[in-house]
Amino acid sequence: MHARLLRWYRLARRDMPWRRRVSPYRTWVSEIMLQQTTAASVAAKYERFLRRFPDLSALATATEDEVLERWAGLGYYRRARNLRRAALEVMSRHGGTFPSDFDAVLALPGIGRYTAGAILSIAFRRPYPVVDGNVIRVFSRLFGLRGRAKDPAFIKRIWSLAATLVPKKDPGDWNQALMELGATVCTPGSPSCGVCPVANVCVAHKKELQDRLPTPEKRREVIAVRWVCFWILRNEKILIWRRSQKERLLKDLWGLPEARQIAAVPGRRLAAVSHAITHHALSVELREAAWPEGRKLPQEARWVSAKKATGYLVSSLWLKLLKAASAGVG
């Protein structure tokens, strides 16, 4: 099984930028980006991010807003903040050299067991297992294991199995082969068993259970959210708003002010868009408004040049809204 899967991976793996010129830094950045984000989306952003932050020092000395700007479009912005925080810790605690000790890597902000194992196995060739959604699905089918992919007890069982299977030689290729198989062949719906390199030893394939393993998750209820946001322009500057940590969505990010946040009279509608964030379905309107003369600006607000606004409004929601407004969609 090891030989077949590794041979398949080396012949069929997708050409991803993080698989070229492997280093601890490049692997770490890619693994953080790939958390809850598709490989295709990351591939489009990865090289651009590394051009601006080519090494740990460049990332550690950047401001949070600079990092968030280059992260724009990837979502889950807490990951970008943790990436910068971890870079600062590596510079201060490890002399600027990314650690190769599992506990030291695990202690860095934003890094859990999976990410630590991925970095150590890929960049340092250390035999640590990795378990993500793809690996859970592959092992569930390969060994005929029943359970829900998000059930802690089932995940623990998969971790134990993964630890027994990770080889001492080329552990990074083995881990990536499992994830690649899950992403391209052993997919959630309609797996391509006909081209699977290990189909002949797969319990689910033999018993025709591949569409029923792992056990399907219960669907999460979608929450409808409606926002009315303001486009407030003065002296070629627009008003932006720093969202608090208590917000349900887009915590601690710059955005356009909402009607519930400031007292302003809504004017002409400039645009309306729909947008999804996790299990939330947003309907967002953008309307013109005016800031009353003489009113003090709250600490959450800031005037910025209209040309530089997208450097602050990094969420794809705001970019979509601004694009719709510029196209005259209302």
C-alpha positions, 0 to 999 in steps of 0.5 A: 500500500505504501509503495503504490500510493507513493508511486502514484503521488510522485507521478500524479500529484498536482504542481503546487507552488509550495511543493517547489523549493521546500523549506520550513518557512514556505511549508508553514505559510502554505499549511496555514493558508490551506486551513479551511481553504481550497488548494486552488484558492491558496495557489493564487495567493501564495506566491504573491504573499511570499513576494512581499514576505519572503522570509520570517524576518520580513513577516515579523517586521510587517504591520498587522494591516500589511499582512492582512492586506496580502491575505485578502481573499483567503478569509479566516483572518485570524490565521494571518494574525497568528502567522505574524505572531508566530513569526515574532515568536520564532525571531525572539525565542528561536533566533529566527530559525524555525524550530524542528522540535514538535513541542516547540512548533506546536507552541507557536500561535495558530499551529495545532497537531495537524499543522505541526505534523505537516511542517515536520514531516514535509520540511524536516522529514520527521515521521509525524502523522497528519490527519485532516478531512481528506485523511479521515475520509481515505482511512474510513473507506480504506479500512471500512471504518464507520463514524462521523468525520467531526466526531472527536472519538472517531478522529482520535481513532484515525490519529492512532491509525495514522501514527502506526502507518507513517513511514520513517522514510519520506514521511512528508510524501506519504502524508501528502499522498494521503491528502492528495488522494482525498482531494483528487480521487477519494472525494466526498461525492462520487469517488473515482475508484477506477483510478485509485492506486489502492482500490484493490485493498480498499474495504469500502470499494470491495463492499460498495460502501464508498458513498456511505463512508464516513457517515454523513454529517448532520447539516448545519442550519444556515443563519440569514443575516442582513446588513445595511452599510454606508458609503460616507465620502468627504474630501475624497476620503471614505469612512471605514470602521474597525469591527470589534472582537465581539462581532459575530462575523469579520471580527477585528477587521476594517469594514464599512460602517453599518447602520446599527453602528452610526446614526446617519440618514440612509440615502441612495442605494449603491449596491446590494450583494449576497455573500456566504461566510461559514454557515451564514447567508448575508444580504448586504446593502450599500447606501450613500450617507453623510457624516454630520458636520462637527460630530466627533469621530468615534475611535472605531472610525477612520477617514482613508483615501478612497484610492487606498480603501481596498488596502483596509477593506480586505474581506472579499465581502467588501471587495464584492460590494465595492465592485458591485457599486462601481458597476452600478448594480443597485 
